[in-house]
Amino acid sequence: MTARKFTVYKGLSRPLIYKGFRGKFIYWGIGAVLTGLVLGSVTMAVINMWLGTVVLIGCIVGGLLYIASRQKKGLYNKTRHRGIFIVTPFIYERPEV
């Protein structure tokens, strides 16, 4: 009997990437597309077919552009301070009793 060798997937710690969107932004993209479809179809049914088409395309394209701009800032929301910060040491001296 010989031992079987299996390949190990090395990218387990990396975020999922699909069409340029990574991690949580994939779900945000799906949400933007579904929101555009719902708002566009409601606008088509209530107001006008052409206005509904404009709303549909505007919501999808605007949502995906917004998500792409948010993705450039990073996968996780971090506070990024700009500038030079000087921390002054604070030494507390207990009063003698």
N, C-alpha and C positions, 0 to 999 in steps of 0.2 A: 504494500500500500504506500502511495506517495502522498505527501502533504500537498493540499491545494493552496494556491496563492490567490489572494484577492487584492484588488487595487483599493487603496484608501483615498477617499475624496478629501483633498487638502483644503478646500475653501469653506469649511463649515463655519468659521468665525466671520466670514465676510457677509455683508448684507445682500439680499436678493436684488438682481438688476434686470429690468425689462424695458427695452426701448429707451434707454437713457435715464429712466427713473429708478431710484434705488430705495429699498426698505419701505418705510411708511409712506413715501411719496407715490408708490404704486397704487396704494389704496386711495390716496387723495385724488389721483388721476381718475380712477374708476368712479369715485364720487362726483368729480367734476363732469364727467361724461354723462352719468345717470341724471345728475341735476339738470344739465342742459337738455337732455331728452325729455324729462318731465315738464320743465318750464316751457320748452318749445312746443310740446304737444298740447299743453293747457292753453297757451296763447293761440295756437292754431285753431283749437276748438272754440274758444270764446271770442276772440277778436277777429283775426284775419290770418289766412294761410301764409302770406308773404311776411307779415310781421313775426309770425311764429318761427319762420325759417331764419330770419335775422336774429331773433332771440336765441334759437337753438345754436347757431354757429357762433354767436357772440359769447354765450356762456361756456361752450366747450373750449373755444380758442383762448378766451380770456382766463378761464380756470387753469388750463394747461400752461399758459405763459406765466401765470402767478406761481404755480407750483414749481416750474423750472427756475424761477428767480429765487424762491425760498430754498430750493435744493442747493443752490450755489453757496449759501451761507453755512451749509453743513447738515449732516444727518440729525444731529442733536442740537437743541436750542441751548446755546451757551452765551453768557454775557461777555462780550468782547470789549474791554476797556481800552481806549486809546490814550496815550500820553504817558507821562512819567509820574510815578507816584512815590513820594518820600514818606516812609513810615518812621515816625519818631518813637523811640523806645519810651515806654512808660513804666517806671519802676516804682512800685508801691512800697513805701516804708511804713512798717507798723510802728505806731507810737509805743514807747517804752511804758510799761505799767509799773 
